[in-house]
Amino acid sequence: MEKLLVCIQCPQGCKLMVKTEGEEVLVAGNKCPRGASYARQELLNPCRTLTTTVRTEFPDFPLLPVRTAGEIPLGSLFAAMGEINRLLVRNRLRPGDVVLERVSGTDVPLIATADMTLN
């Protein structure tokens, strides 16, 4: 299997050619080691940071912007959104406060990205 990727790990934007030979992942086109690492990760277990909003019980702040504190597997995004859509924030939070300890069976927390305590 061959795949063409554009590396997003640094501003160079290297065009990477990734292919598998058996269990080995071969990467060409990277100008730094981060490109090879990115290509392997993207081929074997693609992950993303999830950003969305969570409902709150506060009329002056009905939706709280949130994001995962790290990347979660791409295949878990829909399950994570289902879980997040069932949440209701009942406390005033600040950026970095944990909204959900573990998103969709991962060890990655969901955190607030806005300050609900400001008037």
PyMOL commands that place a pseudoatom at each C-alpha (Angstrom):
pseudoatom trace, name=CA, resn=MET, resi=1, chain=A, elem=C, hetatm=0, pos=[0.000, 0.000, 0.000]
pseudoatom trace, name=CA, resn=GLU, resi=2, chain=A, elem=C, hetatm=0, pos=[1.335, 3.447, -0.951]
pseudoatom trace, name=CA, resn=LYS, resi=3, chain=A, elem=C, hetatm=0, pos=[0.082, 6.743, 0.368]
pseudoatom trace, name=CA, resn=LEU, resi=4, chain=A, elem=C, hetatm=0, pos=[1.055, 10.368, -0.319]
pseudoatom trace, name=CA, resn=LEU, resi=5, chain=A, elem=C, hetatm=0, pos=[1.002, 12.688, 2.717]
pseudoatom trace, name=CA, resn=VAL, resi=6, chain=A, elem=C, hetatm=0, pos=[1.992, 16.257, 3.440]
pseudoatom trace, name=CA, resn=CYS, resi=7, chain=A, elem=C, hetatm=0, pos=[3.815, 16.497, 6.754]
pseudoatom trace, name=CA, resn=ILE, resi=8, chain=A, elem=C, hetatm=0, pos=[2.327, 18.997, 9.236]
pseudoatom trace, name=CA, resn=GLN, resi=9, chain=A, elem=C, hetatm=0, pos=[4.966, 18.678, 11.952]
pseudoatom trace, name=CA, resn=CYS, resi=10, chain=A, elem=C, hetatm=0, pos=[6.983, 21.725, 10.917]
pseudoatom trace, name=CA, resn=PRO, resi=11, chain=A, elem=C, hetatm=0, pos=[6.664, 24.621, 8.431]
pseudoatom trace, name=CA, resn=GLN, resi=12, chain=A, elem=C, hetatm=0, pos=[8.552, 22.784, 5.651]
pseudoatom trace, name=CA, resn=GLY, resi=13, chain=A, elem=C, hetatm=0, pos=[5.453, 20.801, 4.586]
pseudoatom trace, name=CA, resn=CYS, resi=14, chain=A, elem=C, hetatm=0, pos=[7.402, 17.891, 3.126]
pseudoatom trace, name=CA, resn=LYS, resi=15, chain=A, elem=C, hetatm=0, pos=[5.628, 15.668, 0.615]
pseudoatom trace, name=CA, resn=LEU, resi=16, chain=A, elem=C, hetatm=0, pos=[5.955, 12.172, 2.020]
pseudoatom trace, name=CA, resn=MET, resi=17, chain=A, elem=C, hetatm=0, pos=[5.583, 8.897, 0.185]
pseudoatom trace, name=CA, resn=VAL, resi=18, chain=A, elem=C, hetatm=0, pos=[4.694, 6.140, 2.620]
pseudoatom trace, name=CA, resn=LYS, resi=19, chain=A, elem=C, hetatm=0, pos=[4.452, 2.477, 1.789]
pseudoatom trace, name=CA, resn=THR, resi=20, chain=A, elem=C, hetatm=0, pos=[4.379, -0.783, 3.654]
pseudoatom trace, name=CA, resn=GLU, resi=21, chain=A, elem=C, hetatm=0, pos=[6.432, -3.833, 2.862]
pseudoatom trace, name=CA, resn=GLY, resi=22, chain=A, elem=C, hetatm=0, pos=[5.200, -6.589, 5.124]
pseudoatom trace, name=CA, resn=GLU, resi=23, chain=A, elem=C, hetatm=0, pos=[5.186, -5.069, 8.586]
pseudoatom trace, name=CA, resn=GLU, resi=24, chain=A, elem=C, hetatm=0, pos=[7.812, -2.450, 7.727]
pseudoatom trace, name=CA, resn=VAL, resi=25, chain=A, elem=C, hetatm=0, pos=[6.752, 1.148, 7.035]
pseudoatom trace, name=CA, resn=LEU, resi=26, chain=A, elem=C, hetatm=0, pos=[9.002, 2.951, 4.541]
pseudoatom trace, name=CA, resn=VAL, resi=27, chain=A, elem=C, hetatm=0, pos=[8.958, 6.750, 4.360]
pseudoatom trace, name=CA, resn=ALA, resi=28, chain=A, elem=C, hetatm=0, pos=[10.549, 8.895, 1.659]
pseudoatom trace, name=CA, resn=GLY, resi=29, chain=A, elem=C, hetatm=0, pos=[10.604, 12.660, 1.164]
pseudoatom trace, name=CA, resn=ASN, resi=30, chain=A, elem=C, hetatm=0, pos=[11.011, 13.754, 4.768]
pseudoatom trace, name=CA, resn=LYS, resi=31, chain=A, elem=C, hetatm=0, pos=[13.658, 16.379, 5.512]
pseudoatom trace, name=CA, resn=CYS, resi=32, chain=A, elem=C, hetatm=0, pos=[13.697, 15.682, 9.252]
pseudoatom trace, name=CA, resn=PRO, resi=33, chain=A, elem=C, hetatm=0, pos=[13.008, 12.722, 11.576]
pseudoatom trace, name=CA, resn=ARG, resi=34, chain=A, elem=C, hetatm=0, pos=[9.663, 14.210, 12.637]
pseudoatom trace, name=CA, resn=GLY, resi=35, chain=A, elem=C, hetatm=0, pos=[8.319, 13.617, 9.127]
pseudoatom trace, name=CA, resn=ALA, resi=36, chain=A, elem=C, hetatm=0, pos=[9.069, 9.909, 9.272]
pseudoatom trace, name=CA, resn=SER, resi=37, chain=A, elem=C, hetatm=0, pos=[7.498, 9.629, 12.720]
pseudoatom trace, name=CA, resn=TYR, resi=38, chain=A, elem=C, hetatm=0, pos=[4.393, 11.556, 11.561]
pseudoatom trace, name=CA, resn=ALA, resi=39, chain=A, elem=C, hetatm=0, pos=[3.981, 9.351, 8.477]
pseudoatom trace, name=CA, resn=ARG, resi=40, chain=A, elem=C, hetatm=0, pos=[4.212, 6.129, 10.490]
pseudoatom trace, name=CA, resn=GLN, resi=41, chain=A, elem=C, hetatm=0, pos=[1.696, 7.412, 13.032]
pseudoatom trace, name=CA, resn=GLU, resi=42, chain=A, elem=C, hetatm=0, pos=[-0.678, 8.601, 10.306]
pseudoatom trace, name=CA, resn=LEU, resi=43, chain=A, elem=C, hetatm=0, pos=[-0.517, 5.255, 8.515]
pseudoatom trace, name=CA, resn=LEU, resi=44, chain=A, elem=C, hetatm=0, pos=[-0.734, 2.950, 11.539]
pseudoatom trace, name=CA, resn=ASN, resi=45, chain=A, elem=C, hetatm=0, pos=[-2.883, 4.889, 14.023]
pseudoatom trace, name=CA, resn=PRO, resi=46, chain=A, elem=C, hetatm=0, pos=[-4.061, 8.327, 12.866]
pseudoatom trace, name=CA, resn=CYS, resi=47, chain=A, elem=C, hetatm=0, pos=[-4.997, 10.619, 15.765]
pseudoatom trace, name=CA, resn=ARG, resi=48, chain=A, elem=C, hetatm=0, pos=[-6.558, 14.072, 16.038]
pseudoatom trace, name=CA, resn=THR, resi=49, chain=A, elem=C, hetatm=0, pos=[-7.259, 16.774, 18.603]
pseudoatom trace, name=CA, resn=LEU, resi=50, chain=A, elem=C, hetatm=0, pos=[-11.017, 17.209, 18.950]
pseudoatom trace, name=CA, resn=THR, resi=51, chain=A, elem=C, hetatm=0, pos=[-12.461, 20.705, 19.394]
pseudoatom trace, name=CA, resn=THR, resi=52, chain=A, elem=C, hetatm=0, pos=[-16.165, 21.288, 19.972]
pseudoatom trace, name=CA, resn=THR, resi=53, chain=A, elem=C, hetatm=0, pos=[-18.612, 22.792, 22.465]
pseudoatom trace, name=CA, resn=VAL, resi=54, chain=A, elem=C, hetatm=0, pos=[-20.473, 21.425, 25.478]
pseudoatom trace, name=CA, resn=ARG, resi=55, chain=A, elem=C, hetatm=0, pos=[-23.889, 22.570, 26.681]
pseudoatom trace, name=CA, resn=THR, resi=56, chain=A, elem=C, hetatm=0, pos=[-24.044, 24.377, 30.030]
pseudoatom trace, name=CA, resn=GLU, resi=57, chain=A, elem=C, hetatm=0, pos=[-26.895, 25.235, 32.403]
pseudoatom trace, name=CA, resn=PHE, resi=58, chain=A, elem=C, hetatm=0, pos=[-26.011, 28.938, 32.330]
pseudoatom trace, name=CA, resn=PRO, resi=59, chain=A, elem=C, hetatm=0, pos=[-28.213, 31.199, 30.153]
pseudoatom trace, name=CA, resn=ASP, resi=60, chain=A, elem=C, hetatm=0, pos=[-25.403, 33.760, 29.806]
pseudoatom trace, name=CA, resn=PHE, resi=61, chain=A, elem=C, hetatm=0, pos=[-22.962, 31.017, 28.660]
pseudoatom trace, name=CA, resn=PRO, resi=62, chain=A, elem=C, hetatm=0, pos=[-25.025, 28.287, 26.934]
pseudoatom trace, name=CA, resn=LEU, resi=63, chain=A, elem=C, hetatm=0, pos=[-22.096, 26.632, 25.121]
pseudoatom trace, name=CA, resn=LEU, resi=64, chain=A, elem=C, hetatm=0, pos=[-18.582, 26.112, 26.483]
pseudoatom trace, name=CA, resn=PRO, resi=65, chain=A, elem=C, hetatm=0, pos=[-15.738, 25.675, 23.964]
pseudoatom trace, name=CA, resn=VAL, resi=66, chain=A, elem=C, hetatm=0, pos=[-13.687, 22.567, 24.767]
pseudoatom trace, name=CA, resn=ARG, resi=67, chain=A, elem=C, hetatm=0, pos=[-10.896, 20.462, 23.287]
pseudoatom trace, name=CA, resn=THR, resi=68, chain=A, elem=C, hetatm=0, pos=[-9.101, 17.249, 24.044]
pseudoatom trace, name=CA, resn=ALA, resi=69, chain=A, elem=C, hetatm=0, pos=[-5.880, 17.813, 25.980]
pseudoatom trace, name=CA, resn=GLY, resi=70, chain=A, elem=C, hetatm=0, pos=[-4.120, 15.542, 23.505]
pseudoatom trace, name=CA, resn=GLU, resi=71, chain=A, elem=C, hetatm=0, pos=[-4.846, 13.532, 20.410]
pseudoatom trace, name=CA, resn=ILE, resi=72, chain=A, elem=C, hetatm=0, pos=[-7.327, 10.665, 20.297]
pseudoatom trace, name=CA, resn=PRO, resi=73, chain=A, elem=C, hetatm=0, pos=[-7.578, 7.940, 17.637]
pseudoatom trace, name=CA, resn=LEU, resi=74, chain=A, elem=C, hetatm=0, pos=[-9.379, 9.111, 14.525]
pseudoatom trace, name=CA, resn=GLY, resi=75, chain=A, elem=C, hetatm=0, pos=[-11.698, 6.107, 14.743]
pseudoatom trace, name=CA, resn=SER, resi=76, chain=A, elem=C, hetatm=0, pos=[-12.907, 7.282, 18.171]
pseudoatom trace, name=CA, resn=LEU, resi=77, chain=A, elem=C, hetatm=0, pos=[-14.094, 10.730, 17.089]
pseudoatom trace, name=CA, resn=PHE, resi=78, chain=A, elem=C, hetatm=0, pos=[-17.753, 9.818, 16.501]
pseudoatom trace, name=CA, resn=ALA, resi=79, chain=A, elem=C, hetatm=0, pos=[-17.988, 7.901, 19.797]
pseudoatom trace, name=CA, resn=ALA, resi=80, chain=A, elem=C, hetatm=0, pos=[-16.330, 10.833, 21.570]
pseudoatom trace, name=CA, resn=MET, resi=81, chain=A, elem=C, hetatm=0, pos=[-18.811, 13.286, 20.078]
pseudoatom trace, name=CA, resn=GLY, resi=82, chain=A, elem=C, hetatm=0, pos=[-21.715, 11.090, 21.185]
pseudoatom trace, name=CA, resn=GLU, resi=83, chain=A, elem=C, hetatm=0, pos=[-20.320, 11.106, 24.709]
pseudoatom trace, name=CA, resn=ILE, resi=84, chain=A, elem=C, hetatm=0, pos=[-19.652, 14.864, 24.672]
pseudoatom trace, name=CA, resn=ASN, resi=85, chain=A, elem=C, hetatm=0, pos=[-23.120, 15.662, 23.315]
pseudoatom trace, name=CA, resn=ARG, resi=86, chain=A, elem=C, hetatm=0, pos=[-24.650, 14.049, 26.428]
pseudoatom trace, name=CA, resn=LEU, resi=87, chain=A, elem=C, hetatm=0, pos=[-22.669, 16.304, 28.813]
pseudoatom trace, name=CA, resn=LEU, resi=88, chain=A, elem=C, hetatm=0, pos=[-24.090, 19.288, 30.672]
pseudoatom trace, name=CA, resn=VAL, resi=89, chain=A, elem=C, hetatm=0, pos=[-21.679, 21.604, 32.503]
pseudoatom trace, name=CA, resn=ARG, resi=90, chain=A, elem=C, hetatm=0, pos=[-23.102, 22.630, 35.888]
pseudoatom trace, name=CA, resn=ASN, resi=91, chain=A, elem=C, hetatm=0, pos=[-20.106, 24.600, 37.266]
pseudoatom trace, name=CA, resn=ARG, resi=92, chain=A, elem=C, hetatm=0, pos=[-18.380, 27.769, 36.093]
pseudoatom trace, name=CA, resn=LEU, resi=93, chain=A, elem=C, hetatm=0, pos=[-15.080, 26.676, 34.550]
pseudoatom trace, name=CA, resn=ARG, resi=94, chain=A, elem=C, hetatm=0, pos=[-11.835, 28.311, 33.464]
pseudoatom trace, name=CA, resn=PRO, resi=95, chain=A, elem=C, hetatm=0, pos=[-9.482, 27.416, 30.623]
pseudoatom trace, name=CA, resn=GLY, resi=96, chain=A, elem=C, hetatm=0, pos=[-7.725, 24.136, 31.363]
pseudoatom trace, name=CA, resn=ASP, resi=97, chain=A, elem=C, hetatm=0, pos=[-10.364, 22.884, 33.796]
pseudoatom trace, name=CA, resn=VAL, resi=98, chain=A, elem=C, hetatm=0, pos=[-11.295, 19.272, 33.105]
pseudoatom trace, name=CA, resn=VAL, resi=99, chain=A, elem=C, hetatm=0, pos=[-14.799, 18.757, 31.763]
pseudoatom trace, name=CA, resn=LEU, resi=100, chain=A, elem=C, hetatm=0, pos=[-14.449, 14.973, 31.254]
pseudoatom trace, name=CA, resn=GLU, resi=101, chain=A, elem=C, hetatm=0, pos=[-11.582, 12.896, 32.704]
pseudoatom trace, name=CA, resn=ARG, resi=102, chain=A, elem=C, hetatm=0, pos=[-11.319, 10.338, 29.899]
pseudoatom trace, name=CA, resn=VAL, resi=103, chain=A, elem=C, hetatm=0, pos=[-12.743, 10.867, 26.428]
pseudoatom trace, name=CA, resn=SER, resi=104, chain=A, elem=C, hetatm=0, pos=[-14.171, 7.787, 24.740]
pseudoatom trace, name=CA, resn=GLY, resi=105, chain=A, elem=C, hetatm=0, pos=[-12.123, 5.190, 26.606]
pseudoatom trace, name=CA, resn=THR, resi=106, chain=A, elem=C, hetatm=0, pos=[-8.804, 6.990, 26.171]
pseudoatom trace, name=CA, resn=ASP, resi=107, chain=A, elem=C, hetatm=0, pos=[-6.608, 8.524, 28.875]
pseudoatom trace, name=CA, resn=VAL, resi=108, chain=A, elem=C, hetatm=0, pos=[-7.084, 11.949, 27.269]
pseudoatom trace, name=CA, resn=PRO, resi=109, chain=A, elem=C, hetatm=0, pos=[-9.165, 14.510, 29.195]
pseudoatom trace, name=CA, resn=LEU, resi=110, chain=A, elem=C, hetatm=0, pos=[-11.575, 17.010, 27.685]
pseudoatom trace, name=CA, resn=ILE, resi=111, chain=A, elem=C, hetatm=0, pos=[-10.750, 20.540, 28.885]
pseudoatom trace, name=CA, resn=ALA, resi=112, chain=A, elem=C, hetatm=0, pos=[-12.443, 23.925, 28.822]
pseudoatom trace, name=CA, resn=THR, resi=113, chain=A, elem=C, hetatm=0, pos=[-10.914, 26.561, 26.551]
pseudoatom trace, name=CA, resn=ALA, resi=114, chain=A, elem=C, hetatm=0, pos=[-12.901, 29.599, 27.686]
pseudoatom trace, name=CA, resn=ASP, resi=115, chain=A, elem=C, hetatm=0, pos=[-13.379, 31.396, 30.998]
pseudoatom trace, name=CA, resn=MET, resi=116, chain=A, elem=C, hetatm=0, pos=[-16.957, 31.174, 32.265]
pseudoatom trace, name=CA, resn=THR, resi=117, chain=A, elem=C, hetatm=0, pos=[-16.124, 33.182, 35.397]
pseudoatom trace, name=CA, resn=LEU, resi=118, chain=A, elem=C, hetatm=0, pos=[-15.656, 36.505, 33.613]
pseudoatom trace, name=CA, resn=ASN, resi=119, chain=A, elem=C, hetatm=0, pos=[-18.614, 38.884, 33.407]
for i in range(1, 119): cmd.bond("trace and resi %d" % i, "trace and resi %d" % (i + 1))
show_as sticks, trace
zoom trace
